[in-house]
Each structure stands twice: as C-alpha cells, then as structure tokens.
Amino acid sequence: MSTSNYIMAQNQADTFMGWSDATEVVDNFRHGGHFPESIKSYQDFLTKDAERFDIEVDPKRAKQVRRWYKRLKAFDPILQRKLLPFRTALGVLSDEIWQDNLASAPWEQILEHPNELKPSAALRAQCCMLVVRAIFTQAEELHLIPEEYNFDYLCTKRLSAAEEAWYQRGPGAYLLLLGEDEGKDWTANLIEYGTAKDTVERIKLNFDVRTRNIFALQEERLAQPN
C-alpha cells in the first residue's frame, strides 16, 4: 500500500474518541518523565517476540526476512540493530503488506542513487516509518485496531496470544523506532528525506491515533471484570 493510499484509508473521522487529543496523549507519553519505565514492557515483549522467529515465521518468509536484514546490515548496521526486535513481526505480516511496504524498501532508493544516498537519520526515519506503518496496517487488517465500530467489541473479545501481540508490536514500534536521531525528531528527518510536510503530519497523526486508541482499549480491557 502506497503512502498516499494508506493516508486515504486512514483519513476517516475517528468519531469514537476523535482525532484532537491523540497527539497530545502520545507526545506526553513519549516525553514524560516516566517514559523509561513505561516503555520497558514493550522492550521486554519485543525481545521475547523476536526470539520466537523460528517458531512463528513460515520458512519461506523467514528466508526473505533474513535476506532483508542481511542486506540492511551491509548498508546500515545501526538501523539493522534497531530493527532486530521486530523480525518476528515482519515475518508474520501478510504477503501483501510485506510486498507493499518492505520487500523492496529502502533498496529502490539506494540502488537508484547509490552515490548520493548514504546511511543517515533521514533514511533511517523512512525505513522505520515503513516498519511502523506495516505493523499498524497488519493489526488493522485483522480488525484489531479499535475504532468506533469495534471498540466496545474489542473491550470484551477473547483474544489469542497472536492477536494480543499486535497491541505490543504497534505502539512498541512507533514509540521505540521513531524518536530523535542525530539531534532531530523523526518528522524533521522524513521531511529532509523529501517527504512533503503535510504528508508527514498526516502520517504522524495516524500513528498517534492508532497508538492512543490501543492505549484506551488496553485500559478498558484491564477494567473489565474477569
């Protein structure tokens, strides 16, 4: 799914909780004094999730993902290490989402301009954005992202471990991958990479809304009687 199509797909009014406070909720979480301890649960989950790669991932996809990481390591070992905790998540993406978001990225840009494009915060932001987008898109296609039509349903739905995992992978990817790099926020680095400012703002808002909605859902599920 292209960036423009993804934005169009997400650009429906989130009438259950609205768009307005999502960025404030997420930015307060990211920059709050309790962020280190709050983010640790995501880090711990993703470490264990990555260790299940050989169990969870189909052999054909596992080969593709290993090749993707090997190629990434050769180009930018910093980014490769940053993305290692997400190898199981990438391995269990649908074929369509894998192909649309990650199979050829960011290689087409690198191969097109081999002498101009070097490992940089701008390129890392682009690649991390694609990973986050792919993970949120997968959760959405599985109808696990809470929206107006399914929020109440998801509050009480009995979820499998595989379904629950996306509630850690989505916010975990966003909160851990898209931070400051080389002294600038990821949004500034994406704009430097060449993405239009209004597109970056829409991408961030979509990530904020999805993360905020998952926060709200998890809080509501915890409040439900056993």
Buried (B, 14 or more C-beta within 10 A) or exposed (E): BEBEEBBEEBEEEBEBBEBEEBBEBBEEBBEEEEBEEEBEEBBEBBEEBBEBBEEBBEEEBBEBBBEBBEEBBEBBEEBBEBBBBBBBBBBBBEEEBBEBBBBEBBBEBBEEEEEEBEEBBBBBBBBBBBBBBBBBBBBBBEBBBBBEEBBEEBBEEEEEEEBBBBBBBBBBBBBBBBBEBEEBBBBBBBBBBEBEEEBBEBBBBBBBBBBBBBBBBBEBBEEEEE
